[in-house]
Amino acid sequence: MLRRLLVVALLALVSACSSGGGGAELPAGPDLMKKAADAMTAVKSASFSITTEGEPKVPVKKADGRLTAGGDADGTLTIDVLGTLQEVTFALVGETVHFKGPTGGFQKMTREQLAQFYDPSVILGPTKGIAGLLSAGTDPKVEGVESGSYRVATTFPADVVARIVPGVTQGVSGKVWLDQASGRLTRASLPLQGGTVTVTFSDYDAPITITPPPAS
């Protein structure tokens, strides 16, 4: 009798392990990307970070900052200028950009002039920013879950990526991480020629006020 009970218990355990270990079924890639794109159009503000590994052929090597859906932004950019890395502090308020390099005080340029190099304010734009990037992803495949986010492999057109990472000239087969609860983008990994660009987001919809630097 005892032996029979042990056999039944072992069979039940094996059955439970084989049938219950797979977890919930992953969502379809296209549906998840649409949900993410819609979620990003509703974002009011966010903090962002751009880092590079290796030597990807892009001028912006590092960036950290804050953004509002209205187009204002502030933070720092590390830019490759003729082979030399220069860190620039900036505050984009309305149509005016206040910026300074490693030495000297703040100078001014227009938003239009900045856009010739890099315009971080487009990142939260409803069509040209992250929402547009997610909408443009082709053949998305959900690979799994990491730290509360779905990991999705997909391919992006070069012109769409270049709005966020200037210098990109070819389509990019990368990965994005989309928050399970909100659908918002938490990270994007974009392998390019020579290296990889990683973009991360945090502090969604936190109260942000971008102000010009004090007059010197």
C-alpha atoms as a printed R data frame, in Angstrom:
    type eleno elety resid chain resno      x      y       z
1   ATOM     1    CA   MET     A     1  0.000  0.000   0.000
2   ATOM     2    CA   LEU     A     2  2.795  2.397   0.912
3   ATOM     3    CA   ARG     A     3  4.638  1.600  -2.310
4   ATOM     4    CA   ARG     A     4  1.496  2.290  -4.353
5   ATOM     5    CA   LEU     A     5  1.019  5.659  -2.624
6   ATOM     6    CA   LEU     A     6  4.631  6.618  -3.330
7   ATOM     7    CA   VAL     A     7  4.241  5.723  -7.011
8   ATOM     8    CA   VAL     A     8  1.052  7.784  -7.274
9   ATOM     9    CA   ALA     A     9  2.733 10.737  -5.522
10  ATOM    10    CA   LEU     A    10  5.758 10.594  -7.830
11  ATOM    11    CA   LEU     A    11  3.564 10.405 -10.939
12  ATOM    12    CA   ALA     A    12  1.567 13.411  -9.727
13  ATOM    13    CA   LEU     A    13  4.775 15.359  -9.065
14  ATOM    14    CA   VAL     A    14  6.226 14.575 -12.498
15  ATOM    15    CA   SER     A    15  2.951 15.555 -14.157
16  ATOM    16    CA   ALA     A    16  2.829 18.861 -12.270
17  ATOM    17    CA   CYS     A    17  6.425 19.716 -13.154
18  ATOM    18    CA   SER     A    18  6.003 18.932 -16.829
19  ATOM    19    CA   SER     A    19  2.712 20.755 -17.332
20  ATOM    20    CA   GLY     A    20  2.964 23.747 -15.002
21  ATOM    21    CA   GLY     A    21  6.547 24.946 -15.525
22  ATOM    22    CA   GLY     A    22  5.981 26.856 -18.746
23  ATOM    23    CA   GLY     A    23  4.255 29.851 -17.214
24  ATOM    24    CA   ALA     A    24  1.736 32.071 -18.954
25  ATOM    25    CA   GLU     A    25  1.617 32.127 -22.725
26  ATOM    26    CA   LEU     A    26  3.528 34.994 -24.282
27  ATOM    27    CA   PRO     A    27  1.518 37.624 -26.202
28  ATOM    28    CA   ALA     A    28  1.718 37.975 -29.974
29  ATOM    29    CA   GLY     A    29  4.502 40.292 -31.095
30  ATOM    30    CA   PRO     A    30  2.465 42.616 -33.365
31  ATOM    31    CA   ASP     A    31 -0.250 43.072 -30.726
32  ATOM    32    CA   LEU     A    32  2.320 43.835 -28.040
33  ATOM    33    CA   MET     A    33  4.162 46.365 -30.206
34  ATOM    34    CA   LYS     A    34  0.901 48.163 -31.030
35  ATOM    35    CA   LYS     A    35  0.018 48.335 -27.358
36  ATOM    36    CA   ALA     A    36  3.481 49.709 -26.607
37  ATOM    37    CA   ALA     A    37  3.280 52.334 -29.351
38  ATOM    38    CA   ASP     A    38 -0.122 53.481 -28.079
39  ATOM    39    CA   ALA     A    39  1.196 53.614 -24.503
40  ATOM    40    CA   MET     A    40  4.150 55.767 -25.541
41  ATOM    41    CA   THR     A    41  1.929 58.352 -27.237
42  ATOM    42    CA   ALA     A    42  0.327 59.034 -23.846
43  ATOM    43    CA   VAL     A    43  3.594 59.635 -21.970
44  ATOM    44    CA   LYS     A    44  3.900 63.116 -20.443
45  ATOM    45    CA   SER     A    45  7.550 62.980 -19.350
46  ATOM    46    CA   ALA     A    46 10.460 60.602 -18.876
47  ATOM    47    CA   SER     A    47 14.133 60.328 -18.045
48  ATOM    48    CA   PHE     A    48 16.364 58.769 -20.685
49  ATOM    49    CA   SER     A    49 19.867 57.435 -21.111
50  ATOM    50    CA   ILE     A    50 21.848 56.537 -24.224
51  ATOM    51    CA   THR     A    51 25.033 54.491 -23.962
52  ATOM    52    CA   THR     A    52 27.314 52.892 -26.542
53  ATOM    53    CA   GLU     A    53 29.499 49.803 -26.507
54  ATOM    54    CA   GLY     A    54 32.340 49.344 -28.964
55  ATOM    55    CA   GLU     A    55 32.623 52.011 -31.653
56  ATOM    56    CA   PRO     A    56 29.287 52.374 -33.437
57  ATOM    57    CA   LYS     A    57 29.338 54.954 -36.226
58  ATOM    58    CA   VAL     A    58 27.128 57.521 -34.479
59  ATOM    59    CA   PRO     A    59 28.041 61.029 -33.256
60  ATOM    60    CA   VAL     A    60 26.198 60.822 -29.908
61  ATOM    61    CA   LYS     A    61 28.204 58.445 -27.724
62  ATOM    62    CA   LYS     A    62 26.397 59.041 -24.443
63  ATOM    63    CA   ALA     A    63 23.410 61.016 -23.224
64  ATOM    64    CA   ASP     A    64 21.434 61.445 -20.027
65  ATOM    65    CA   GLY     A    65 18.481 63.716 -19.616
66  ATOM    66    CA   ARG     A    66 14.836 64.477 -19.008
67  ATOM    67    CA   LEU     A    67 12.095 65.050 -21.534
68  ATOM    68    CA   THR     A    68  8.579 66.414 -21.644
69  ATOM    69    CA   ALA     A    69  5.931 65.613 -24.223
70  ATOM    70    CA   GLY     A    70  5.793 69.338 -24.975
71  ATOM    71    CA   GLY     A    71  9.307 69.178 -26.411
72  ATOM    72    CA   ASP     A    72 11.398 70.672 -23.603
73  ATOM    73    CA   ALA     A    73 14.458 68.747 -22.424
74  ATOM    74    CA   ASP     A    74 17.650 69.034 -20.416
75  ATOM    75    CA   GLY     A    75 20.678 66.920 -19.666
76  ATOM    76    CA   THR     A    76 24.136 66.146 -21.034
77  ATOM    77    CA   LEU     A    77 25.389 64.823 -24.362
78  ATOM    78    CA   THR     A    78 28.793 63.336 -25.156
79  ATOM    79    CA   ILE     A    79 29.436 63.952 -28.847
80  ATOM    80    CA   ASP     A    80 32.217 62.807 -31.157
81  ATOM    81    CA   VAL     A    81 33.590 65.954 -32.820
82  ATOM    82    CA   LEU     A    82 36.278 65.077 -35.363
83  ATOM    83    CA   GLY     A    83 37.482 62.167 -33.266
84  ATOM    84    CA   THR     A    84 37.384 64.025 -29.949
85  ATOM    85    CA   LEU     A    85 34.686 63.401 -27.339
86  ATOM    86    CA   GLN     A    86 33.092 66.569 -25.979
87  ATOM    87    CA   GLU     A    87 30.487 66.724 -23.229
88  ATOM    88    CA   VAL     A    88 27.766 69.317 -23.673
89  ATOM    89    CA   THR     A    89 25.255 70.403 -21.044
90  ATOM    90    CA   PHE     A    90 21.976 71.617 -22.493
91  ATOM    91    CA   ALA     A    91 18.530 72.947 -21.639
92  ATOM    92    CA   LEU     A    92 15.987 73.084 -24.449
93  ATOM    93    CA   VAL     A    93 13.151 75.432 -23.520
94  ATOM    94    CA   GLY     A    94 10.651 76.478 -26.145
95  ATOM    95    CA   GLU     A    95 12.552 77.370 -29.308
96  ATOM    96    CA   THR     A    96 15.820 78.186 -27.530
97  ATOM    97    CA   VAL     A    97 18.669 75.844 -26.660
98  ATOM    98    CA   HIS     A    98 21.038 76.831 -23.857
99  ATOM    99    CA   PHE     A    99 24.275 74.850 -24.034
100 ATOM   100    CA   LYS     A   100 27.824 74.839 -22.723
101 ATOM   101    CA   GLY     A   101 30.920 72.759 -23.274
102 ATOM   102    CA   PRO     A   102 33.608 71.743 -20.756
103 ATOM   103    CA   THR     A   103 34.766 75.365 -20.473
104 ATOM   104    CA   GLY     A   104 33.076 78.743 -20.673
105 ATOM   105    CA   GLY     A   105 29.507 79.722 -19.971
106 ATOM   106    CA   PHE     A   106 26.210 78.935 -21.619
107 ATOM   107    CA   GLN     A   107 25.551 79.942 -25.199
108 ATOM   108    CA   LYS     A   108 22.352 79.907 -27.209
109 ATOM   109    CA   MET     A   109 21.111 78.427 -30.464
110 ATOM   110    CA   THR     A   110 17.678 77.788 -31.909
111 ATOM   111    CA   ARG     A   111 15.860 74.475 -31.796
112 ATOM   112    CA   GLU     A   112 16.147 74.343 -35.587
113 ATOM   113    CA   GLN     A   113 19.936 74.708 -35.402
114 ATOM   114    CA   LEU     A   114 20.163 71.946 -32.784
115 ATOM   115    CA   ALA     A   115 18.044 69.621 -34.917
116 ATOM   116    CA   GLN     A   116 20.824 69.594 -37.522
117 ATOM   117    CA   PHE     A   117 22.905 67.644 -34.993
118 ATOM   118    CA   TYR     A   118 20.480 66.047 -32.540
119 ATOM   119    CA   ASP     A   119 17.070 66.978 -31.190
120 ATOM   120    CA   PRO     A   120 16.253 64.965 -28.042
121 ATOM   121    CA   SER     A   121 12.790 66.484 -27.863
122 ATOM   122    CA   VAL     A   122 11.568 64.238 -30.696
123 ATOM   123    CA   ILE     A   123 11.970 61.153 -28.492
124 ATOM   124    CA   LEU     A   124  8.511 61.545 -26.956
125 ATOM   125    CA   GLY     A   125  6.941 62.852 -30.150
126 ATOM   126    CA   PRO     A   126  3.753 60.961 -31.078
127 ATOM   127    CA   THR     A   127  4.925 60.060 -34.596
128 ATOM   128    CA   LYS     A   128  8.692 60.562 -34.923
129 ATOM   129    CA   GLY     A   129  9.801 59.364 -31.507
130 ATOM   130    CA   ILE     A   130  9.657 56.071 -29.639
131 ATOM   131    CA   ALA     A   131  5.995 55.557 -30.524
132 ATOM   132    CA   GLY     A   132  6.870 55.814 -34.214
133 ATOM   133    CA   LEU     A   133  9.849 53.503 -33.745
134 ATOM   134    CA   LEU     A   134  7.708 50.794 -32.156
135 ATOM   135    CA   SER     A   135  5.041 51.158 -34.832
136 ATOM   136    CA   ALA     A   136  7.672 50.685 -37.536
137 ATOM   137    CA   GLY     A   137  9.126 47.459 -36.123
138 ATOM   138    CA   THR     A   138  8.703 44.507 -38.510
139 ATOM   139    CA   ASP     A   139  8.218 40.811 -37.737
140 ATOM   140    CA   PRO     A   140  8.339 41.289 -33.923
141 ATOM   141    CA   LYS     A   141  8.852 38.097 -31.908
142 ATOM   142    CA   VAL     A   142  8.370 37.952 -28.140
143 ATOM   143    CA   GLU     A   143 11.305 35.970 -26.758
144 ATOM   144    CA   GLY     A   144 10.532 35.955 -23.046
145 ATOM   145    CA   VAL     A   145 10.209 37.987 -19.867
146 ATOM   146    CA   GLU     A   146 13.017 39.780 -18.015
147 ATOM   147    CA   SER     A   147 12.561 41.820 -14.828
148 ATOM   148    CA   GLY     A   148  8.889 42.504 -15.501
149 ATOM   149    CA   SER     A   149  9.326 43.361 -19.181
150 ATOM   150    CA   TYR     A   150  8.693 41.410 -22.374
151 ATOM   151    CA   ARG     A   151 11.820 41.039 -24.496
152 ATOM   152    CA   VAL     A   152 10.953 41.460 -28.184
153 ATOM   153    CA   ALA     A   153 13.222 40.940 -31.193
154 ATOM   154    CA   THR     A   154 12.330 43.064 -34.213
155 ATOM   155    CA   THR     A   155 13.789 45.029 -37.122
156 ATOM   156    CA   PHE     A   156 13.578 48.806 -37.509
157 ATOM   157    CA   PRO     A   157 14.019 50.917 -40.681
158 ATOM   158    CA   ALA     A   158 17.141 53.090 -40.716
159 ATOM   159    CA   ASP     A   159 15.332 56.408 -41.136
160 ATOM   160    CA   VAL     A   160 13.126 55.768 -38.103
161 ATOM   161    CA   VAL     A   161 16.052 54.812 -35.850
162 ATOM   162    CA   ALA     A   162 18.053 57.829 -37.070
163 ATOM   163    CA   ARG     A   163 15.481 60.194 -35.551
164 ATOM   164    CA   ILE     A   164 16.506 58.913 -32.117
165 ATOM   165    CA   VAL     A   165 20.088 57.821 -32.802
166 ATOM   166    CA   PRO     A   166 21.553 60.138 -35.477
167 ATOM   167    CA   GLY     A   167 24.027 58.596 -37.881
168 ATOM   168    CA   VAL     A   168 22.198 55.317 -38.459
169 ATOM   169    CA   THR     A   169 22.083 54.532 -42.186
170 ATOM   170    CA   GLN     A   170 20.968 50.884 -42.277
171 ATOM   171    CA   GLY     A   171 18.060 48.894 -40.906
172 ATOM   172    CA   VAL     A   172 18.628 47.583 -37.391
173 ATOM   173    CA   SER     A   173 17.702 44.146 -36.056
174 ATOM   174    CA   GLY     A   174 17.477 44.829 -32.340
175 ATOM   175    CA   LYS     A   175 15.596 44.064 -29.176
176 ATOM   176    CA   VAL     A   176 13.201 46.084 -27.067
177 ATOM   177    CA   TRP     A   177 11.969 45.512 -23.532
178 ATOM   178    CA   LEU     A   178  8.329 46.460 -22.912
179 ATOM   179    CA   ASP     A   179  6.883 46.759 -19.416
180 ATOM   180    CA   GLN     A   180  4.338 43.983 -18.813
181 ATOM   181    CA   ALA     A   181  1.925 46.198 -16.923
182 ATOM   182    CA   SER     A   182  2.009 49.471 -18.882
183 ATOM   183    CA   GLY     A   183  3.412 48.430 -22.253
184 ATOM   184    CA   ARG     A   184  5.938 51.279 -22.116
185 ATOM   185    CA   LEU     A   185  9.471 50.892 -23.434
186 ATOM   186    CA   THR     A   186 12.055 50.325 -20.715
187 ATOM   187    CA   ARG     A   187 15.084 49.531 -22.884
188 ATOM   188    CA   ALA     A   188 16.163 49.148 -26.511
189 ATOM   189    CA   SER     A   189 19.340 47.457 -27.722
190 ATOM   190    CA   LEU     A   190 20.392 48.424 -31.256
191 ATOM   191    CA   PRO     A   191 23.389 46.582 -32.746
192 ATOM   192    CA   LEU     A   192 25.092 48.752 -35.360
193 ATOM   193    CA   GLN     A   193 28.230 48.529 -37.422
194 ATOM   194    CA   GLY     A   194 31.126 48.688 -34.971
195 ATOM   195    CA   GLY     A   195 29.132 48.438 -31.760
196 ATOM   196    CA   THR     A   196 25.796 48.678 -29.960
197 ATOM   197    CA   VAL     A   197 23.626 51.589 -28.842
198 ATOM   198    CA   THR     A   198 21.418 51.058 -25.795
199 ATOM   199    CA   VAL     A   199 18.567 53.412 -24.909
200 ATOM   200    CA   THR     A   200 16.833 53.166 -21.518
201 ATOM   201    CA   PHE     A   201 13.857 54.992 -20.019
202 ATOM   202    CA   SER     A   202 12.686 55.559 -16.453
203 ATOM   203    CA   ASP     A   203 10.612 57.886 -14.256
204 ATOM   204    CA   TYR     A   204  7.690 57.993 -16.662
205 ATOM   205    CA   ASP     A   205  5.247 60.862 -16.033
206 ATOM   206    CA   ALA     A   206  7.264 62.239 -13.119
207 ATOM   207    CA   PRO     A   207  6.702 65.997 -12.620
208 ATOM   208    CA   ILE     A   208  9.353 67.802 -14.679
209 ATOM   209    CA   THR     A   209  9.938 71.507 -15.205
210 ATOM   210    CA   ILE     A   210 12.681 72.479 -17.643
211 ATOM   211    CA   THR     A   211 14.070 75.958 -16.980
212 ATOM   212    CA   PRO     A   212 16.819 78.012 -18.647
213 ATOM   213    CA   PRO     A   213 20.128 78.191 -16.783
214 ATOM   214    CA   PRO     A   214 20.653 81.299 -14.643
215 ATOM   215    CA   ALA     A   215 22.101 84.239 -16.532
216 ATOM   216    CA   SER     A   216 25.823 84.612 -15.932
